[in-house]
Amino acid sequence: MVTIYFLSGLGADNRAFKYLTFPQEVETIFIDWLTPAPNDTMSSYAKKIAEKIDTTKPFVLIGLSFGGMLATEVMEFVQPQKTILLSSAARRQELPLHFRITGRLGLNKFIPSKSVNKSNPFTNWLFGITAEKDKILLEQILTDSNTAFSKWAINEIVNWKRSTAPANIIRIHGSKDRVLPLQNATADYMVKDGGHFMVVNRADEISQIIKIILTKNE
């Protein structure tokens, strides 16, 4: 029996993983986001998340997008058997240049709060969404998300300091990810034509890849 702990993406919750399937011997635990303290950094927040993990039993981390970045910080405090990054980045240099410029200039501070958790045609294009049911799900997830948390997380992403990727991570990435296009890194599993929402609209393929990873002795 192995336990998988899931860390969802920015503005998202465990609904992002709703279509994934796992073998019966796998226990799945979805970690809810905590309210960050005013002075929390990605690292200090990761320590709080790490305290939610039962390290007395074998476990695996799966982080989606922002959750994958956070997973690399969580690994400073716990030792998972494997850490899987889904549509994510493992260090600052892998973020798009406009993310880093935004952080350097502090432009994220001028993003209107009401626009942080809104879905629109551009958002759908950015996430690679075409099916109506996927548009509805994304809109529901964003609408229900905590604006204050999203703004804190955006600030931590664009000002992320991590310069070295952990050695024992496994990357699953989409070849057409427009939010976090793969750069300065190599995917262990590249999903052809996969977008940033592939955890939902390519769930069967992602499930199969995760199953392969779990059964490998790495």
JOMOHU-V58755 format. One line per field, one symbol per residue. ss: DSSP state (H for helix, E for strand, L for the rest). psi: psi as a letter, one per 40 degrees, with the letter a starting at -180 (. if undefined). burial: 1 if it has 24 or more other ideal C-beta (glycine too) atoms within 12 Angstrom, else 0. Layout:
BEGIN
ss: ???
psi: ???
burial: ???
END
This chain:
BEGIN
ss: LEEEEEELLLLLLHHHHLLLLLLLLEEEEELLLLLLLLLLLHHHHHHHHHLLLLLLLLEEEEEELHHHHHHHHHLLLLLLLEEEEELLLLLHHHLLHHHHHHHHHLHHHHLLHHHHLLLLHHHHHHHLLLLHHHHHHHHHHHHHLLHHHHHHHHHHHHLLLLLLLLLLEEEEEELLLLLLLLLLLLLLEEELLLLLLHHHHLHHHHHHHHHHHHHLLL
psi: hihhhhhaiheiaeddedeiiiidehhhhhhiiihiidehidddddddddeehheeihiihhhhbdddddddddeeeigidihhhhfaieideeiiddddddddefddeehhdeedfiiiddddddefhdhddddddddddddeihdddddddddddeehehehhidfihhhiiefhddghhifihhdhhhhehaeedddefddddddddddddeig.
burial: 01111111111111111001010001011110100100011110110111011000001111111111111111100101111111111111011100110000000100000001101000110011100001101110110011001111111111110100110011111101111111001011101001111111111011101110110000
END
